[in-house]
Amino acid sequence: MSNSSKITFEYLKRTLIFKFDAGTSRGVLKTKDVFWIKAFHSDRPEIIGWGEAAPLVKLSLDDRPDFEEVLRKTLDQMSQLHFGSGEENVLNQLRELIPFELPSIRFALETAILDLSEGGDRKILGDGFYKGVKAIAINGLIWMGQKDFMLDQIKEKLEQGFDCIKMKIGAIDFQQELDLLDYIRTRFSKDQITLRVDANGAFSEKDALFKLQQLATYELHSIEQPIAAGNWETMKQLCAATPLPIALDEELIGVKNKAELLDEIQPQHIILKPTLLGGILETKEWIQLAERRKIGWWMTSALESNIGLNAIAQLADSLDATVPQGLGTGKLYQNNLKSPLEIEEGKIHYNPQVDWEQPS
């Protein structure tokens, strides 16, 4: 990418349709709007870099009614500027240009420009994953719903060869959720199947520790966000007293002083969603700070289409992620973009023989 040439940015909007009602403790999802960012040089419009801005409703800092208008204005402004070459220059420049309050837009631009700089072939970061020689272990995600629906998903994931299962909890009767964990644990030991749960902040502060004690009897790997984000003092006490490792998720959103949060709460793990945290550079900083403090980490997608999912998988690859990541969301939609991303035996891999569908 030439130092002197401008990049033109445009976007396409797609409403993704879930294959089923995706239940979380914040409600049921049926559709998801995403904005695909297109980056190209006007003298070579056939070479295109793609990124994705996909705010999560009720969660992202940039979940706002005027998002599309803000996106359009931002892309118009970015199309007037010159971008430096090289990953580090691009990421630092975008941090200066795109406000912290627009995390999904910053991530989309990082991805689009890095893709363009590599020739527009959907290569963002890393090497082994993109070339198809390295697969990334992922967890099989169990969505909330009636007990039978959740049990069907569990059976399906086990049949598909997942050895790490993540179950969303906090929406149905707690005893029924324990029964589902019992179903898995009576059939598979913790050495055979790793179990994670995600409460999405659903537990009350007064009964959280008691519920953690009950959950711990099933030898779980971790629980994500047991109580709602924002109460550092209670979360700190929980992390100190818990019989079960706690992973912070929503707690990280909108936090500028990363070290302060990690030092105050001292969690066992953190979970990183680049779309919600402001992209590649912010995610890397969280990881550096966590590793210095011996805090575990993994990455998860935030219901992006395959464009965003591809970028996150390549980021995980570039950082030598070892534990199973949360990158199994590509199969959620009826109308996702066809891509080389494939899931087999509990791993996501990139099949270079498969072409990307052109966004439209």
QUISULSUL-V41293 format. One line per field, one symbol per residue. ss: DSSP state (@ for helix, = for strand, . for the rest). phi: phi as a letter, one per 40 degrees, with the letter a starting at -180 (. if undefined). burial: I if it has 16 or more other ideal C-beta (glycine too) atoms within 10 Angstrom, else O. Layout:
# QUISULSUL-V41293
ss = ???
phi = ???
burial = ???
This chain:
# QUISULSUL-V41293
ss = .....=.=================..===============..==========.............@@@@@@@@@@@@...=....@@@@@@@@@@@.....@@@@@@@@@@@@@@@..........@@@@....===.===.=..@@@@@@@@@@@@@....=====.....@@@@@@@@@@@@........=====...==....@@@@@@@@@.....===..=....@@@@@@@@@@....===.@@@.....@@@@@@@@...====.@@@@..@@@@@@@@@@@@@...=====.....@@@@@@@@@@@@@......==..@@@@=.......====..====..........
phi = .cccccbcbbabbbccbccacccbcchbbbbacbbccbbacccbcccbbbbbbaccdgbcdbcaccdccccdccccccccbbbcbgdccccccccccbddcbcccccccdcccccccchgbgcbagadcccgcbbbcbcccbccicdcccccccccccccgcbbbbbcbhbbdcccccccccdcccbbccccbcbbbbcfgcccccbdccccccccccfccabcfcbdchbcccccccccbccbdbbcbddccgcccccccccccfccabbbbdccchhccccccdcdcccccfccaabbcbgccccccdcccccdccbfdbcdccbbccccbcbcccaccbbafgbbabccccccccda
burial = IOOOOOIOIOIOOIOIOIOOOIIIIIOOIOOIOIIIIIIIIOOOOOOIIIIIIIIIOOIIIIOOOOIOOIIOOIIOOIOOOOIOOOIOOIIOIIIOOIOOOIIIIIIIIIIIIIIIIIOIOIIIIIOOIIOOOOIIIIIIIIIIIOOOIIIOIIOOIIOOOIIIIIIIIIIIOIOOIIOIIOOIIOOOOOOOIIIIIIIIIIIOOOOIIOIIOIIOOIOIIIIIIIIIIOOOOIIOOIIOOIOIIIIIIIIIIIIOOIOOIIOOIOIIIIIIIIIIIIIIIIIIOIIOIIOOOOIIIIIIIIIIIIIIIIIIIIIIIIIOIOIIIIIIIIOIIOOIIOIIIOIOOIIIIIOOOOOIOOIO
